[in-house]
């Protein structure tokens, strides 16, 4: 007979396991988001650079 891993666990330990799973999913989502953002920044960095800085004009 198969028992679930949480049978017999105190509620505090069960809450800690749930919190650890939540934090893991949250960190994985942040990692995925920033990796996508970095790919966008790499694409922007590969575009040709055009200087838009103000230039001094001499009369």
N, CA, C and O of each residue as an XYZ file, in Angstrom:
236
protein
N       0.838     -1.176      0.000
C       0.000      0.000      0.000
C       0.889      1.249      0.000
O       1.784      1.393      0.833
N       0.623      2.134     -0.943
C       1.439      3.339     -1.087
C       0.929      4.435     -0.155
O      -0.270      4.713     -0.106
N       1.840      5.044      0.572
C       1.460      6.154      1.440
C       1.966      7.457      0.832
O       3.033      7.506      0.220
N       1.186      8.495      1.014
C       1.612      9.810      0.549
C       2.719     10.324      1.469
O       2.807      9.916      2.627
N       3.566     11.225      0.948
C       4.708     11.677      1.741
C       4.285     12.545      2.913
O       5.032     12.668      3.883
N       3.109     13.149      2.849
C       2.714     14.082      3.897
C       1.888     13.425      4.996
O       1.538     14.096      5.968
N       1.561     12.135      4.880
C       0.788     11.485      5.934
C       1.636     11.377      7.192
O       2.773     10.908      7.146
N       1.091     11.802      8.285
C       1.795     11.741      9.547
C       2.688     12.928      9.818
O       3.322     12.993     10.871
N       2.756     13.877      8.887
C       3.578     15.065      9.112
C       2.790     16.079      9.930
O       1.586     16.235      9.725
N       3.442     16.759     10.841
C       2.753     17.849     11.544
C       2.411     18.975     10.569
O       3.050     19.121      9.527
N       1.407     19.761     10.916
C       0.978     20.842     10.026
C       2.082     21.869      9.794
O       2.158     22.464      8.719
N       2.928     22.079     10.782
C       4.020     23.046     10.614
C       4.980     22.565      9.535
O       5.391     23.344      8.675
N       5.340     21.287      9.576
C       6.245     20.758      8.556
C       5.592     20.777      7.181
O       6.251     21.059      6.181
N       4.307     20.480      7.131
C       3.597     20.513      5.856
C       3.585     21.929      5.293
O       3.744     22.120      4.088
N       3.395     22.927      6.164
C       3.421     24.319      5.720
C       4.814     24.700      5.224
O       4.943     25.438      4.247
N       5.850     24.205      5.887
C       7.210     24.512      5.443
C       7.510     23.886      4.085
O       8.175     24.497      3.248
N       7.021     22.672      3.870
C       7.212     22.020      2.566
C       6.478     22.804      1.482
O       7.018     23.030      0.399
N       5.241     23.220      1.778
C       4.472     24.003      0.807
C       5.163     25.336      0.523
O       5.206     25.782     -0.624
N       5.701     25.971      1.562
C       6.402     27.238      1.381
C       7.668     27.041      0.547
O       7.980     27.867     -0.311
N       8.393     25.962      0.794
C       9.607     25.689      0.022
C       9.278     25.449     -1.451
O      10.002     25.907     -2.335
N       8.193     24.736     -1.712
C       7.773     24.515     -3.100
C       7.380     25.835     -3.746
O       7.731     26.089     -4.898
N       6.650     26.684     -3.011
C       6.237     27.986     -3.530
C       7.453     28.850     -3.856
O       7.502     29.476     -4.915
N       8.429     28.888     -2.957
C       9.634     29.689     -3.188
C      10.397     29.150     -4.395
O      10.922     29.927     -5.192
N      10.460     27.838     -4.534
C      11.141     27.257     -5.686
C      10.476     27.625     -6.999
O      11.152     27.960     -7.972
N       9.156     27.564     -7.026
C       8.425     27.937     -8.245
C       8.599     29.429     -8.526
O       8.764     29.829     -9.679
N       8.563     30.249     -7.477
C       8.729     31.694     -7.641
C      10.113     32.023     -8.201
O      10.233     32.836     -9.117
N      11.146     31.400     -7.660
C      12.501     31.653     -8.152
C      12.680     31.144     -9.578
O      13.381     31.768    -10.375
N      12.055     30.021     -9.901
C      12.131     29.508    -11.273
C      11.452     30.475    -12.243
O      11.946     30.691    -13.350
N      10.322     31.057    -11.831
C       9.629     32.026    -12.685
C      10.479     33.281    -12.875
O      10.539     33.827    -13.977
N      11.135     33.742    -11.810
C      12.014     34.908    -11.942
C      13.185     34.613    -12.868
O      13.549     35.446    -13.698
N      13.772     33.441    -12.730
C      14.886     33.056    -13.588
C      14.452     32.997    -15.049
O      15.174     33.456    -15.934
N      13.279     32.436    -15.298
C      12.756     32.360    -16.667
C      12.508     33.760    -17.221
O      12.838     34.045    -18.372
N      11.920     34.639    -16.392
C      11.614     35.994    -16.838
C      12.884     36.760    -17.178
O      12.954     37.411    -18.220
N      13.899     36.688    -16.299
C      15.122     37.430    -16.555
C      15.923     36.831    -17.699
O      16.647     37.556    -18.381
N      15.814     35.535    -17.928
C      16.510     34.959    -19.079
C      15.860     35.419    -20.378
O      16.554     35.651    -21.368
N      14.539     35.553    -20.385
C      13.871     36.095    -21.577
C      14.246     37.555    -21.777
O      14.480     37.987    -22.905
N      14.304     38.321    -20.684
C      14.663     39.737    -20.779
C      16.096     39.889    -21.285
O      16.394     40.792    -22.066
N      16.979     38.997    -20.834
C      18.365     39.077    -21.286
C      18.462     38.771    -22.778
O      19.268     39.375    -23.487
N      17.647     37.839    -23.252
C      17.652     37.537    -24.685
C      17.206     38.761    -25.482
O      17.744     39.036    -26.555
N      16.221     39.495    -24.957
C      15.782     40.715    -25.632
C      16.894     41.755    -25.627
O      17.111     42.438    -26.627
N      17.601     41.879    -24.501
C      18.688     42.853    -24.433
C      19.836     42.458    -25.349
O      20.480     43.329    -25.933
N      20.108     41.161    -25.487
C      21.147     40.720    -26.415
C      20.761     41.053    -27.848
O      21.613     41.413    -28.660
N      19.470     40.933    -28.156
C      18.998     41.287    -29.495
C      19.164     42.779    -29.727
O      19.601     43.201    -30.798
N      18.816     43.584    -28.719
C      18.982     45.030    -28.853
C      20.456     45.405    -28.982
O      20.801     46.324    -29.724
N      21.318     44.702    -28.266
C      22.741     45.019    -28.311
C      23.348     44.691    -29.671
O      24.357     45.283    -30.054
N      22.757     43.771    -30.394
C      23.319     43.402    -31.693
C      22.862     44.336    -32.814
O      23.360     44.247    -33.936
N      21.921     45.226    -32.515
C      21.476     46.179    -33.530
C      22.581     47.200    -33.780
O      23.394     47.467    -32.895
N      22.613     47.766    -34.975
C      23.646     48.774    -35.240
C      23.457     49.991    -34.334
O      22.336     50.440    -34.096
N      24.560     50.505    -33.842
C      24.514     51.628    -32.902
C      24.427     52.935    -33.664
O      25.167     53.167    -34.620
N      23.511     53.783    -33.226
C      23.380     55.102    -33.818
C      23.543     56.116    -32.695
O      22.844     56.045    -31.685
N      24.433     57.027    -32.862
C      24.715     57.989    -31.804
C      23.643     59.071    -31.797
O      23.455     59.785    -32.782
N      22.941     59.182    -30.664
C      21.910     60.208    -30.521
C      22.320     61.250    -29.490
O      21.477     61.983    -28.972
N      23.600     61.315    -29.195
C      24.049     62.282    -28.203
C      24.040     63.682    -28.816
O      24.281     63.849    -30.012
N      23.760     64.682    -27.983
C      23.763     66.056    -28.533
C      25.175     66.459    -28.951
O      26.144     66.217    -28.232
N      25.266     67.053    -30.077
C      26.572     67.466    -30.592
C      26.687     68.986    -30.506
O      25.712     69.725    -30.641
N      27.894     69.402    -30.281
C      28.118     70.840    -30.244
C      28.137     71.361    -31.675
O      28.790     70.807    -32.559
N      27.414     72.421    -31.860
C      27.407     73.026    -33.195
C      28.243     74.297    -33.143
O      28.125     75.091    -32.210
N      29.055     74.476    -34.113
C      29.879     75.689    -34.173
C      29.259     76.631    -35.192
O      28.973     76.239    -36.323
N      29.057     77.853    -34.788
C      28.442     78.814    -35.737
C      29.390     79.228    -36.836
O      29.023     80.023    -37.701
